[in-house]
Amino acid sequence: MTDLERVLRPLLTDATVDELAASFVDDPTVTRWWTEPVDYTFGTPTTVGALRLKAETKTEPGAKTENETGAVEWSVFVKAIRSVRHWPLLHTLPPAVREAAMASDFWRFEADVYATDLTEALPAGLRLPVVHRVADLGDEHLAMILEDVPTLADPQLWDTARFAKAAELLGRASARLTERDALPVQSRTPAGPLAVFYDNYLVPLILPTLQSDDLWAHPLLKSADATLRTDLKELASRLPAVLDRLAHLPQVMVHGDASPQNLLIPADQPDTFVAIDWSLGGLAPAGEDLAQLLLGLAHAGQLELSELTTLRPILVTAFAAGLRAEGRDHPEADLAYALDGGLLFRSAFTALPLARLQEPLTDELAETFRSRFAMTRHLVDQALAMPR
């Protein structure tokens, strides 16, 4: 039994499925139900995992059905989260970071977002998935039963117009969420998410690793641009100054991980977005939300790096327009700096998949590193060009 199955066992019962069925059909008589794994890599320590719960429901004679068995089939998306104290790799964190993480209740932020009615706070064209239930599983575990949104998932759908529309809506959402103080209380922390990422992840774990001689002696890293290690070290020295400037920019409430993968395109309303995975939301410099919107598809190998340079000013201008539409006027230069700061802290030092260096050397792995070298070089050059 997997951790996910063990955690969700009290929730995934006949009684739960019967109760959910009433949300989908008039005759909620369930004939069978099952679960299917979700093919997605969750990177946050507080995520246990996710699955789809599917069921078939009996219909009245002559009723319209959705499959060949004469039953209506429906599904929901179930995601389980936990306190960081249950994370199997918690012991790898430095003691001070470990203690701070265990004392925080930010792990439940995403569930609290879904339990909060954000309908009025989000602009038309951007919504949350329907929330069927947020369940307390005990021992600092929660489960969210959400709408399983039928989507259009072709990366080609993300043309320039769609990127611009997403950026505008994110700008409007940031203004509205901030004006209404709409996100859960955990978002109002003294340090922003980038500062937390810097203190708890980059400084104790990533930056020392990137300056290790043993790391750069690895066969896969020997082929890197000879200046990359030096430039990463230079950027690391600039991080405190960048963080200070970001802290003095106007702060707004943000999604926190607004990549195209987390802005679903619903099949029945393809001109809109459904925003999922709010686990990194909170207060941040206006424009920081654009970083993952810009990089998400490129990180997945679905967008050429050359397109990022073209998209960047388009996203900034669209985000600024969204803010203005809600009565907030921010200089585009500040928004662009926040975007670049988000890329610097969240991606420039982590684009190389160092965890895979323990794997056997294969052509696929070598190609992955070649691709990530190019991405890291792009991000480093962009960060080096940031105003000092």
C-alpha positions in Angstrom: 0.0 0.0 0.0 1.4 3.4 -1.0 1.5 6.4 1.4 -1.3 8.0 -0.6 -3.6 4.9 -0.4 -2.9 4.7 3.4 -3.7 8.3 4.0 -6.8 8.3 1.9 -8.2 5.0 3.1 -10.6 6.6 5.7 -12.0 8.9 3.0 -12.3 6.6 0.0 -15.4 4.6 1.1 -18.7 3.6 -0.4 -20.4 6.2 1.8 -18.2 9.0 0.4 -18.8 7.9 -3.2 -22.6 7.7 -2.6 -22.5 11.2 -1.2 -20.5 12.6 -4.1 -22.8 10.9 -6.6 -25.6 13.2 -5.7 -23.6 16.1 -7.1 -23.5 14.6 -10.5 -26.8 12.7 -11.2 -30.4 12.7 -10.1 -30.3 9.0 -9.3 -27.2 8.6 -7.2 -27.1 4.8 -7.2 -23.4 3.9 -7.6 -22.9 0.6 -9.4 -19.1 0.6 -9.1 -16.2 2.9 -8.3 -12.4 2.9 -8.6 -9.3 5.1 -8.5 -6.7 5.9 -11.0 -3.2 7.4 -10.4 -2.4 10.9 -11.6 0.6 11.1 -13.9 2.1 14.2 -12.4 5.3 14.8 -10.4 4.5 16.8 -7.2 7.6 18.6 -6.0 6.4 20.1 -2.7 7.3 18.2 0.5 3.8 18.7 1.8 2.1 16.9 -1.0 1.4 13.2 -0.4 0.0 12.7 -3.9 -3.2 12.8 -6.0 -5.5 10.4 -7.8 -8.8 10.4 -9.7 -11.8 8.8 -8.1 -14.2 7.5 -10.8 -17.6 5.9 -10.5 -20.5 4.7 -12.6 -24.0 5.5 -11.5 -27.2 3.7 -12.4 -29.8 5.6 -14.5 -33.5 5.3 -15.0 -34.6 3.3 -18.0 -34.4 5.3 -21.2 -32.2 8.0 -19.7 -29.3 9.4 -21.6 -26.1 7.7 -20.6 -22.5 8.4 -21.1 -21.0 5.0 -21.8 -21.8 1.7 -23.4 -22.7 0.0 -20.1 -25.8 2.1 -19.7 -24.4 4.1 -16.8 -23.3 7.7 -16.2 -19.6 7.9 -15.5 -18.2 10.7 -13.4 -14.9 11.5 -11.7 -13.3 13.8 -9.1 -9.7 14.8 -8.4 -8.4 13.9 -5.0 -5.2 15.5 -3.6 -3.8 14.8 -0.2 -1.4 17.1 1.7 0.4 16.8 5.0 2.4 18.7 7.6 6.1 18.8 6.6 6.9 16.8 9.7 5.6 13.7 7.8 8.0 14.4 4.8 10.3 11.4 4.5 13.3 13.7 3.7 12.8 16.1 6.6 16.0 14.8 8.2 18.0 16.2 5.3 17.2 19.8 6.3 19.5 21.8 8.5 18.2 21.8 12.2 17.1 25.4 12.2 15.2 25.1 8.9 13.7 21.8 10.0 12.4 23.3 13.3 10.9 26.3 11.5 9.2 24.1 8.9 7.7 21.8 11.6 6.4 24.8 13.5 4.6 26.4 10.5 1.0 25.6 9.5 1.6 26.9 5.9 1.3 23.3 4.7 -2.5 23.6 4.9 -2.6 26.8 2.9 -3.8 25.2 -0.3 -6.7 23.5 1.4 -7.6 26.7 3.2 -7.7 28.4 -0.2 -10.2 25.9 -1.5 -12.2 26.2 1.7 -12.4 29.9 1.1 -15.0 31.4 -1.2 -12.9 33.3 -3.8 -15.7 33.6 -6.3 -16.0 37.4 -6.0 -12.3 37.9 -5.6 -11.3 36.4 -8.9 -12.0 38.2 -12.2 -14.3 36.8 -14.9 -12.4 34.2 -16.9 -10.4 32.8 -14.0 -11.9 30.5 -11.4 -11.1 27.8 -8.9 -12.1 24.2 -9.5 -15.4 23.2 -7.9 -14.7 22.1 -4.3 -16.7 19.1 -3.3 -15.0 18.6 0.1 -12.0 19.5 2.2 -11.6 16.6 4.6 -9.5 16.4 7.8 -7.9 13.0 7.8 -6.2 13.4 11.2 -2.6 13.6 12.3 -2.0 16.7 10.2 -3.2 15.3 6.9 -5.9 16.9 4.7 -7.6 15.8 1.5 -9.2 18.0 -1.1 -11.9 16.5 -3.4 -12.1 18.8 -6.4 -13.7 19.1 -9.8 -11.9 16.9 -12.3 -11.8 19.5 -15.1 -12.0 18.2 -18.7 -9.2 20.1 -20.3 -7.6 21.0 -23.6 -4.0 20.1 -22.8 -2.2 20.7 -26.1 0.8 23.0 -25.4 0.2 24.5 -28.9 -2.9 26.2 -27.4 -0.6 28.5 -25.5 0.0 31.0 -28.3 0.9 34.7 -27.6 -2.7 35.7 -27.2 -3.4 33.1 -24.6 -0.2 33.9 -22.6 -1.2 37.6 -22.7 -4.7 36.8 -21.5 -3.4 34.7 -18.7 -1.0 37.5 -17.6 -3.8 40.1 -17.7 -6.1 37.9 -15.6 -3.3 37.2 -13.1 -2.8 41.0 -12.8 -6.5 41.5 -12.2 -6.6 38.7 -9.7 -3.6 40.0 -7.8 -5.3 43.4 -7.4 -8.7 42.0 -6.4 -7.2 39.4 -4.0 -5.1 42.1 -2.3 -7.9 44.7 -2.1 -10.2 42.1 -0.5 -7.5 40.5 1.7 -9.0 37.3 0.3 -6.3 34.7 0.8 -6.0 32.7 4.0 -4.2 34.1 7.0 -1.0 32.2 6.3 -0.3 34.5 3.3 0.4 37.4 5.6 3.9 36.4 6.7 6.6 38.9 7.5 9.0 37.3 4.9 7.7 36.8 1.4 7.9 33.4 -0.4 11.1 34.3 -2.2 12.8 35.1 1.1 11.6 31.9 2.7 12.9 30.0 -0.4 16.2 31.7 -0.1 16.6 31.1 3.6 15.3 27.6 3.8 16.4 26.1 0.5 18.9 28.0 -1.5 21.3 29.0 1.3 21.5 25.7 3.2 21.1 23.2 0.4 21.4 24.4 -3.2 24.1 27.1 -3.2 26.7 25.0 -1.3 26.0 22.1 -3.7 26.5 24.2 -6.8 30.0 25.3 -5.5 31.2 21.7 -4.8 34.2 20.6 -6.8 32.9 17.1 -6.8 29.7 18.1 -8.4 31.4 19.8 -11.4 33.7 16.9 -11.8 30.7 14.7 -12.7 30.9 13.6 -16.4 27.5 15.2 -17.1 28.6 18.6 -15.8 32.1 18.6 -17.3 30.4 19.5 -20.6 28.8 22.7 -19.2 29.7 26.1 -20.3 33.0 26.9 -18.6 31.7 30.2 -17.2 28.4 28.8 -15.8 29.8 27.9 -12.4 31.5 31.2 -12.0 28.4 33.1 -13.1 26.2 31.1 -10.7 28.6 32.1 -7.9 28.4 35.7 -8.9 24.6 35.6 -8.9 24.6 34.0 -5.5 26.5 37.0 -4.1 23.9 39.3 -5.5 20.9 37.6 -4.0 20.7 39.6 -0.8 20.6 42.9 -2.7 18.0 41.6 -5.1 15.9 40.3 -2.2 16.1 43.7 -0.5 14.9 45.5 -3.6 12.1 43.0 -4.2 11.0 43.6 -0.6 10.7 47.3 -1.3 8.5 46.8 -4.4 4.6 46.9 -4.0 3.4 43.6 -2.6 0.3 41.9 -3.8 -1.4 38.6 -3.2 -0.4 36.0 -5.9 -1.1 32.5 -7.0 2.5 31.6 -6.4 3.0 28.9 -9.1 1.0 30.2 -12.1 2.6 28.0 -14.7 0.5 27.0 -17.7 0.3 23.6 -16.2 -1.6 25.1 -13.2 -3.9 27.3 -15.4 -6.1 24.6 -16.9 -8.0 25.3 -20.1 -11.5 23.8 -19.7 -12.8 22.1 -22.8 -16.3 23.6 -22.4 -14.9 27.2 -22.0 -11.6 27.4 -23.7 -11.3 31.1 -23.4 -11.1 30.8 -19.6 -8.7 29.3 -17.0 -9.1 27.2 -13.9 -6.4 27.9 -11.4 -5.1 24.9 -9.4 -2.3 24.2 -7.0 -2.2 27.3 -4.8 0.3 25.8 -2.3 2.8 28.6 -2.9 0.4 31.5 -2.8 0.7 34.6 -0.6 2.2 38.1 -0.7 4.9 38.8 -3.3 6.2 41.6 -5.4 3.7 42.5 -8.1 4.8 40.7 -11.3 6.5 37.8 -9.6 3.6 35.5 -10.6 4.7 36.0 -14.2 8.0 34.0 -13.7 6.5 30.6 -13.8 3.9 31.6 -16.4 6.8 32.4 -18.6 9.0 29.4 -17.8 6.6 26.6 -17.2 6.3 25.2 -20.7 10.0 25.7 -21.4 10.9 23.8 -18.3 8.7 20.9 -19.5 10.5 21.0 -22.9 7.3 22.3 -24.7 8.5 25.8 -25.5 11.7 27.0 -27.2 14.0 29.1 -25.0 14.1 31.6 -27.9 10.4 32.4 -27.4 10.9 33.5 -23.8 12.6 36.7 -24.8 9.7 37.6 -27.0 7.1 36.7 -24.5 8.6 38.4 -21.5 7.6 42.0 -22.4 4.2 40.9 -23.6 3.5 39.3 -20.2 4.7 42.4 -18.3 2.5 44.7 -20.4 -0.6 42.5 -20.1 -0.1 42.1 -16.3 0.2 45.9 -15.9 -3.0 46.3 -17.9 -4.8 43.9 -15.6 -3.7 45.8 -12.6 -4.8 49.1 -14.1 -8.2 47.6 -14.9 -8.6 47.1 -11.2 -7.4 50.5 -10.2 -3.7 49.8 -9.5 -0.9 51.4 -11.6 2.5 49.8 -11.3 5.6 50.8 -13.4 6.3 48.1 -15.9 10.0 48.3 -15.0 9.1 47.2 -11.4 6.9 44.3 -12.7 9.7 43.2 -15.0 12.2 43.3 -12.1 9.8 41.1 -10.0 9.4 38.7 -12.9 13.2 38.4 -13.2 13.6 38.1 -9.5 11.2 35.2 -9.4 13.1 33.4 -12.2 16.4 34.1 -10.4 15.3 32.7 -7.0 13.0 29.9 -8.1 14.7 28.6 -11.2 18.2 29.8 -12.1 19.8 27.7 -9.4 17.5 24.8 -9.6 17.0 24.2 -13.4 19.8 21.6 -13.4 18.3 18.2 -12.4 21.0 17.5 -9.9 19.0 14.7 -8.2 19.4 12.7 -11.4 23.2 12.6 -11.2 23.0 9.3 -9.3 21.3 7.6 -12.3 23.1 5.5 -14.8 24.5 7.6 -17.7 22.1 7.3 -20.7 21.6 9.2 -23.9 18.3 10.5 -22.5 19.9 11.7 -19.3 22.7 13.4 -21.3 20.1 15.1 -23.5 18.2 16.3 -20.5 21.3 17.9 -19.0 22.1 19.5 -22.4 18.7 21.0 -22.5 18.9 22.2 -18.8 22.3 23.7 -19.4 20.8 25.9 -22.1 17.9 26.9 -19.9 20.2 27.7 -17.0 22.5 29.7 -19.2 19.4 31.7 -20.4 18.2 32.3 -16.9 21.7 33.3 -15.7 22.2 35.8 -18.5 18.8 37.3 -17.8 19.6 37.6 -14.1 23.0 39.1 -14.7 21.3 41.8 -16.8 19.0 42.9 -13.9 19.6 46.5 -12.7 22.2 46.6 -9.9 
